[in-house]
């Protein structure tokens, strides 16, 4: 019995050492589970964040189940409700790190890690194709410009998402912003790697990108993805990466206020804004995306019933975008159905993961021909043409 108790204590201590120090602070009130989007699904989910924290505190095994530990999307809705301000996502990440060290992560995520290790991106694409999104555009290479434009792996390699990168870059050019891209030397920012629990791999990516950016003289970074934005701004500093980081929606809103760019073409659409978790709840960038939408002539904007800190995740975060989720168990399905009920023409967002998840959901409910999904950058670019 003493050996079992020692094992439990050892696992709990490892979780705490890996960043889950708050695991003993939780008082098991259940507000986290009551806030979790999994409770709104059509079928009952085996995932309970309260129970998972309790299991982690006891040092029990079994966390490697895809339906338990890797069900969390790290959306952060539980965190804003926690009366003790427990850093729940850090606990999840630390527990995943313990499992990752034993090789017990889900099969799909092993493939993601393998691709990042081999190609520098999670999409199993050749690293030399990282700048393929620039085809036909005159995008400058970064030398001594004011900003580095960092295009996330999704928008660099995914054909649909490349439209987002192109829209952002061309808008920056029209506004006269001094920027450039590094391109094929870049590697994934590592946000999904850390959410998987692969701390060693994340450290390697962070250190590699920081060295690259410093060698190029980078001081300011524009990101296309909220996930890169959060990672560069909040996680790279612990590895010595001190950069001024801005999400494109913030910069575009700033350019409007300075009179450097103005949308003029009318877009007669009824749109509803989906809040990306890592832009809104995690980073508190709520107004900039809405300011961009409100600046577009004739655009009718709506909100979901729950927005800002209360918004519902698309279910693509926390590395869930690479995992299989059965019909009726995607948060984005709920969002798509609500958008249909509100008779929106477009669902707009500001995150490539959200675009992927929402488009898939519209296909799942056979509504992809009656409603579309766009990134704000695409609408904004269309309005200034």
ABEGO torsion letter per residue (X at the ends): XAAAAAAAAAAAAAAAAAGAAAAAABAGAGAAAAABAAAABABBBABBAAAAAAAAAAGBBGAABAABAAABAGAGAAAAABAAGBBAAAAAAAAAAAAAAAGABBAAAAAAAAAAAAAGBAAGBBAAAAAAAABGBBBBBBBABABBBBBBAAAAABAAAAAAAAAAAAAAAAAGBBBBBAEAABBBAGAAAAAAGBAAAAAAAAAAAAAAAAAAGBABBBBABAAAAAAAAAAAAAAGBBBBBBBAAAAAAAAAAAGABBBABBBBBBBBBBBBAAABAAAGBAAAAAAAAAABBGBBBBBBABBEAABBBAGABGGAAABBBBBGABAAAAAAAAAAAAGBABBBBABAAAAAAAAAAAAAAGAAAABBBBBAAAAAAAAAX
